[in-house]
Amino acid sequence: MKRLATLSAGLILGSPALAMAAEHSAGYRGIGQLYFSAMAAVLIYGVYDAFGKTAMYIMAPIILIGLYMMLPEN
């Protein structure tokens, strides 16, 4: 049990050092893609719910292209 507690404490206290291992020039494009993907799903579903399937087929590419253009640079 002591070994498990020691291992858990080592992993928890060692994780900030692992977080600092990334270069300082790392960008926000990855987290931005996740955020904008969730936002696109909500917007596309809202168009489908409000206006129907035909409007969704027209607006989905416009929403996706618009959100892709808003992604931050690397």
N, C-alpha and C positions, 0 to 999 in steps of 0.2 A: 504494500500500500504506500510505503514511503517512496518507493521508486516511481510509482505513478504520479504522486504529488510532486516529486522533484522534476519529472519529465514535463508535467503540465505547467509548472512554474517556469521552467526553462523555455518552453515554447511561447508562453504568454509574454515573458519579459524579453525574449529574443526577437519577437516579431517587429518591434519598432526598428531594429537594426536591419531587418530584411526589407522593410518598407523604404528605408533610405538608400537601398541598393540601386534604385532606378536613377537614370541620369537626370540631371536638372532640366535638360531640354525636352523632357517627355511632354507630349501634348495632351489635349483633352478630346481628341477626335474619337477615341474608343468609347468613352462614357457618353459623349455627345451622340454617337450612333445609337447607343442603347436608349437614351432619353428620347431622341427623335423617332425611333422605331415605335416606342410605346405611344408617343403622341400621335403618330400617323395612324396607328391602329384605332385609337379613340376617334380621331377625326373622320376616318373612312367609315367606321361603324355609325357615327352620327349622321353622315350624309346618307348612308343606306337606310337608317331608321327614319329620317325625316323625308327623304325624297324618293326612295326606292332603288331598285337594282340598276336601272338604266343610268340614273344620275351617278351612282357609285362607280360604274364602269367608266364614266367620263371623268369624274373628279379624282379617282384614285391615282392615276399617273401624275396629275397636276399637283396633288398634295405631296406625293413622294419626291418628285423633282424639286418642288419648292423647299421641302425640308432638307433635301440633300445639298442644295445650294447654301443653306444656312449653317452647315456644319463648320466648326472651327478648323483653321489650318493646323497642320502638324507643327 
